[in-house]
Amino acid sequence: MQLALVEAEKAADMGEVPVGALIVDAAGEVVARGCNLRETRHDVTAHAEMVALREANARLGRWRLEGCVLYVTLEPCPMCAGAIVQSRLDRLVYGAPDFRMGGCESLLNIPGQPRLNPRTRVTAGVLEEECRAVLQAFFRARR
């Protein structure tokens, strides 16, 4: 999660909402990194998770990401939660909950839907305070 926080800081430096993500394979190697790029790319889908998923797909040469774990500083939105389930990630680990747009627990629970197959295990609250602090500092500075 510390490395995902580094990605979040990169996003903040570009004026993007500071969310960072990375994907780690079964051997513990980082195979992809991502940060929010919606403003930079003028792309509504350029969330940190989506950027990391695309990079992992390209680097590994496959769309199925079994054996991989996604770390992200903020709870994924419904769009990203759907992509996470579709990608067959083994596990999602996130920091701060997103009570406005959270798609994994706070608002909706897409990975936990019993009718969806496959299942992505979710671990919430990892370095939650640190992840929340980065977001709060960013928005405080913009006001």
Salt bridges, closest charged atoms under 4 A:
GLU7 OE2 - LYS10 NZ 2.99
GLU7 OE2 - ARG33 NH1 3.99
GLU128 OE2 - ARG132 NH2 2.54
GLU129 OE2 - ARG132 NH1 2.91
